[in-house]
Every structure is written in C-alpha cells, then in structure tokens.
Amino acid sequence: MNTKFAEEINVGIIGGGTGGSNLLEIFLKMDSINIKYVADIDVNAPAMVLAKKEGLKTTTEIMDILNDKQIDLIIEVTGSKDVLKKVNDNKMEDVDVIAGHASFLLFNIIEDYKESQQNLLGTVTNHLTEVHDAIRDNSQDVKQSVIEIEKVTSDLNMLAINASIEAAHAGESGKGFSVVAGAVKDLAGKSSGLVSNIQEVNQNIINLNENITDAVNNLQKQSLELED
C-alpha cells in the first residue's frame, strides 16, 4: 500500500450491504480512516443509510468514487465481478483496491482484534474489581482495629488520670503511682499517634481504591464501546 497516507487514509466503500455497513461502523471509530464516499445503487442499503446519518457523502454512481483524486483506497464489497472489473479498469493508478474475499478477511481480522481487546479489557477489569473488593474489605478491618485501639488508648488515658490522682493523694509515698502514671500517659500518647498514622494510611488506601473504581468504570465503558 502507498506510504502517502501513512497518517490518514481516504477511503471509498463500494457496496452498501451488510458487509459495507459492518466495515463502515468499524472505520468510523478509527482516527486513521477518513471515509470519503459510500456507493450503492440502492439508496436505502444499510451502509448508505448509516453514511447519511453520519454526514458522509453517498452516491449511486461508482464513477464518483473512481474519479475522486483524493481517494487512496477503494474497498469493494458488492461481490460482483462486473463491478470489480469496472473499478480496476477506471481507478486512478496510485489507488489501491481491496475486494472480494480480501475485504471480508479484513472485516474478520478487525472483528477478531476487537474481540481480543474486549477479552483483555474484561480480564483486567475483573482483576481490578477483585483488588478493589479486597482493599475495601481490608480497609474495613483496619477501621475496626483502629476503633479497638482508640478504646484501649482511652482506657490508658483514664488509667493515667487515676494513677495521677492516687499519686497526689498519697503524697511522698505516691511517687510510684506518679511514675506509673507518667509511663501510662506516655504509652497512651504513642498509641494515639499510632492510631493517627494508621488512619492516614488507611485513608490513602481508600482514596487509591476510588481511583481503581474509576479505572474499572472506564474499562467497562470501553468494553461496551467495542461491543457496539
């Protein structure tokens, strides 16, 4: 195929039946393909109707495509030997033609590619969903553990307060209570700091999980687009 249309290919489709319509649907989703014309003697053929809906040029005259100097590639899907002969006899010298079995092979290759892409998206989506669910469950477990640690911290603080009160009441003989109270208070402070760090990490994990949710939704959307 010519290298002049390495970035964008100007295509003319001859044949508005099911084959032409299927190819047109695929090409409309490809940025590298620019459909210049769709031709068929039946203005109500599926590809003709779709082309009009998409604002593309349609014609009942094959020569309109053959005489268009901007056309790089003609795809002939009528299955008619007479039509193919007319195309080959009248096309521009540098225009390539895909016809007959080759055009249907092209369609099948593209469909197989779409199916493989869809299967890959499905696999990745399922894996991400499993990861998402595991993270969600684990974050809930972490939250429950944090609640329990906070309860222990509260108990430690209460114990430190009680020990301080006992130390004050005991006076000189309560120095032992004072030491215990200080140690318990220090432990409670460290426990509180640990809880804060755990909550921060857990929140970061939850935020990450939200990003995974967005990614899964986007993949599911792309999968649906491939089905269309």
N, C-alpha and C positions, 0 to 999 in steps of 0.2 A: 504494500500500500504506500502511496506517496507520503513523503515527510512534510509536505507543505501544510498539512492540517494536524500537526503534532499536538497543538493545543486545543483546537476545536474543529470538529468535523461537520461540514454542511451536508445533510443527508436528505435524499428524496426517497420516499417509500411508494412503490407502485404495487397496488393491491390493498384494498380496504377491508378485506375479510377478517376472519378471526386471527390469522397469523399476523397480518399487518397491524391489527389492533393491539395484539399482545406485545409486539415489538415496540409499538408506539408508546404504550404505557411504561415500558421499561426505559426507553430512551428519554422520556420526559423527566425522569428522575436523575439523569446523568448530565452533569455540567459540561462535559466534553462533547456532547452531541447537540447539534442545532438542526432541528427538523425544518427544512425549507419548504417542502411540499409533501402532500399525500394525494395520490391519484387513484381514481377508480371510476369506472363508468357508472356505478351506482352511487348516487349522492347520499343514499341512506345506509351505505355499508358501515359497519361498526367503526372502522378506523377513520372514515370520513366524518362521522358524527362526533367522535372524540376530538379530532383535529379542530373542527369548527368550535367545539366547546372550549378548547384551549387557545383559540385565537390564531390558529395556524392556517397557512394557505392550503386550499384544496382545489383540485381540478379534475375534470373528466377527460382531459387531453394529456396523454403521455408526453407529447412533444413539449409541453410547457416545462416539464422537468428536464428533458433531454437538451433543451435549448438554453437552460439556465446556466450561465457561465460560473456561477458561484457554487454550484453543486460539486462536491468532492466524491461522494459515494452514493450509488443507487442500490437500494435493496428491493429486489423484485420477488414478490411473494404471491403472484397470481397462480403460479404453476402452469402457465400457458407457454408452450414452446413458441407460438407466434409472437406473443408479447415479448418474450426474451430475445427473439431474433430482431425484433424492431428496436429494442433497447440497444443491443450490441451493434446494430447497423448505424444507429443515429447518435449515439452518445459522443460526448467530447472525448478526445484522445486520452486525456490525462484523468478521466473519471473511472473509478473502479466500480465493479458490479458484483454484488452478492446475490445469488439467485438459487431457486430450486431447493435442493437438499441442503445446500450450504446455509441458506437463510434460516431454515428450520433448525439446523445444527447450532447456528448462532443463538437462536432463541433458547434452545435446550441448555447450552453452556451457561448462558446468563441466568436461567432459572435454577440450574444446579448450584451456581455460585451464590445466588440469593438464599437458597435452602441451607447451604453450608454456613453462610453468615448468620442465618437465623438460628441454626442449631448451636453455633458458637455463642451467640448472644444469650440463648436460653441456658446454656451450661454456666456461663459467667454469672448470669442473673440468679440462678439457683444457688450458686456458691456464695454469692454476696448476701443473699437472703439468709442462708444458714449462718453466716458470720454475724449478720445483723441480729438474728434471734439469739445467738449465743452471747453476744455482747450485752444485749438487753437483759437477758436472764442474769448474767454475772453482775451487771450494774445494780440490779435489784438486790442481789445477795450482798453486795458491798454496802448498799444503803442500809440494809437490815443490820449488818455488822457495825456500821457507824452508829446506829441508834443504840445498840447494846454497849458500845464503847462509851458513848456520851452518858449513858446511865451509870456506868462504872465511874466515870470521871466525876459525875455529880455526887455519887456516894463518897468518893475520895475527898472531894471538897468539903462535904458535910462532916466527914471524919476529921479532917484537918481543923475545921472550926471547933468541933467538940474537944479535940485534943488541946487546942489553944486555950479554950475556956477552962478546961481542967488544969492546965499548967498555971493559968492566972490564979485560980482558986488555991492551988497547992503552994503557991509562993516559991520559996527557995527549994523546997522538996519536989517541986513540979518541973525541975529542969529536964527530966527525962521525957515528960509529956511535951515540953517545948521542942525538943529535938525531934521527937516523933511527928509532931505537928508540922514542923518545917519540912521534913522529908516527905510526908504525905502531900503537903501543898506543892512541893516541887514535882512530885510524881504526877499530880493532877494537872499541873501546868504543861508538863511534857505530853501527857495523854491528850489534853485539849489541842496542843499544837499538831499532834499526830492526826487527830480527827480532822482538823482543818486541811492538812495536806492531802489526806485520803479523799475528802470531799472535792477538793480542787482537781485531783487526778481523775476522779470518777466523773466529774462534770465534763472534763476534756474528752473522756471516752464517750460520754453521751452525745457530745457535740459531733465527734467523729462518726458516731452511729447515724446521726441525722444526715451527714454527708453521704454515707453509704445508702441511706434511704433514697436520697435524691438521685444517686447514681443508678440504683435499681429501677427507679421510675423512668429515668431517661432511657435506659436499656430496653425496658418493656415498651416504651413508646417507639423506639427504633425498630424493635421486633415487629410491632404492629404495622409499621410503615412498609417493612419488607413483605408482609403478607398481602398488602394492597396491590 
